[in-house]
Amino acid sequence: MTKKLHIKTYGCQMNAYDSARMQDVLAPLGYVPVDTPDEADMVILNTCHIREKAAEKVFSELGRLKKRLKLGGRTPILAVGGCVAQAEGDEILRRAPQVDLVFGPQSYHRLPELVARAERQRGQGVLDIDISPEPKFDHLPETGARGPSAFIAIQEGCDRFCTYCVVPYTRGAEFCRPAAAILDEARHLAASGTRELTLLGQNVNAWQSDGLGLGGLIRKIAAVPGIERLRYTTSHPAHVDEALIAAHADEPKLMPYLHLPVQAGSDRILKAMNRGHDADDYRLLAHRLKAARPDLALSSDFIVGFPGETEADFRATLDLIDEVGFVLAYSFKFSPRPGTGAAAMDNQVPEEVKAERLARLQGKLEAIQQGWYARMVGHEMPVLFDRPGRHSGQLLGRSPFMQPVHVPAPARLMGDLALVRITECHANSLAGTLVAA
């Protein structure tokens, strides 16, 4: 019997990967994905705990869903998964009794069993937020087809305990998947039409297995027939080793775009964050990476208003941005996450100061990004088309630098790489024309 599944995904690319794997796990039960909750037999909110007021946003969404489904006369199984579920599981069942199932990010391989319990115990609520010592990846089914671009989780969890971050508490200790399992998944995806792989982990370049580090793994995956592009995220500066730098220099399938979060430019703040590096360490690393791959584009994450941050500390962050030349960045006001070290620190920065600094930072970053996009005009670059464009006769793809590129192109090019001349830049995308049809 066919049943309909709607998953709403919040947060990071790992959550997007997890949502896709939930679909794989539930497919043998007859569940097929649908775009809205109105027609679904099961609705899952796959949540993220990183941003400010994450739990309250989930409760607000649950309230909206309750009204929406009641108006439609529907009573699907309602589940909350992911990191908010891991951190707030009992509270979710207490405050939102309409929820049938709460499960953490290390539990979704058990979804068939959990769904069966939830169906039997409607109105009682099923909770599974144990972080099992056994790796969930051993219990997941074969990955379903993903299209031209796909994610592979190679590492999960984090042992670094940055003082602002909840990941070690919601995802658990670092776990690295075996190289053989990753290569099997890469071959399966390539056989189903995937051309670009992004290797995922909370601390992805800490990955190790069978004597290999991430640089060695990249070389092995690049040798898989059909795989034409490779990326990885999210990385930590402390784990960029010689082999990984060499892979950026030598492996043409490794794309020239790297997200390498620094978070701040002040050594005093970096130490308070427990980042394990200072600003000069980062400057040197950026220089070495760009020397290895001269066309490399770096992006980063920044937190403004960390406890104790002074105007001088903030200016050090602005200086680092100027010196490194980030082409793109994600920036946020510090928000205390319950249970983290930074939440209990003295000298919390007032909200109005955080907001003013964030506006200044984002103004600088947006100007840099627009300049970078403008410099792309007139260049030719390979674009991997992975979805229809917003207009008829148009395809949307990604440049080597991750920029969305809109191109008038025939549907037969979907899933292929094609050379494109960039003709226009917009706020968050590029437009171009095929060099050869």
Salt bridges, closest charged atoms under 4 A:
ASP18 OD2 - ARG171 NH1 2.86
ASP24 OD2 - ARG21 NH1 2.71
ASP24 OD2 - ARG146 NH2 2.45
ASP38 OD2 - ARG68 NH2 2.57
GLU39 OE1 - LYS4 NZ 3.44
ASP41 OD1 - ARG74 NH2 3.70
GLU56 OE2 - ARG95 NH1 3.11
GLU61 OE1 - LYS8 NZ 3.33
GLU61 OE1 - ARG64 NH2 2.86
GLU88 OE2 - HIS49 NE2 3.70
GLU91 OE2 - ARG94 NH2 2.77
ASP100 OD1 - ARG122 NE 3.05
ASP128 OD2 - ARG110 NE 2.89
GLU134 OE1 - HIS139 NE2 3.23
GLU142 OE1 - HIS188 ND1 3.63
GLU156 OE2 - LYS136 NZ 3.11
GLU156 OE2 - ARG171 NH1 2.53
ASP184 OD1 - ARG187 NH1 3.02
GLU185 OE1 - ARG177 NH1 2.76
GLU196 OE1 - ARG229 NH1 3.50
GLU196 OE1 - ARG231 NH2 3.34
GLU228 OE2 - ARG195 NE 3.66
GLU242 OE1 - ARG288 NH2 2.74
ASP250 OD2 - ARG219 NH2 3.34
ASP280 OD1 - ARG283 NH1 2.76
ASP295 OD1 - ARG293 NE 2.71
ASP301 OD1 - HIS259 NE2 2.98
GLU309 OE1 - ARG357 NH1 2.92
GLU311 OE2 - ARG315 NH1 3.92
GLU311 OE1 - ARG357 NE 3.72
GLU311 OE2 - ARG360 NH2 2.71
ASP313 OD2 - ARG268 NH2 2.45
ASP322 OD1 - LYS364 NZ 2.85
GLU323 OE1 - ARG283 NE 2.35
GLU351 OE1 - LYS333 NZ 3.49
GLU351 OE2 - LYS354 NZ 2.81
GLU356 OE1 - ARG360 NH1 3.21
GLU380 OE2 - ARG421 NH2 2.50
ASP386 OD1 - ARG387 NE 3.15
GLU424 OE1 - HIS426 NE2 3.39
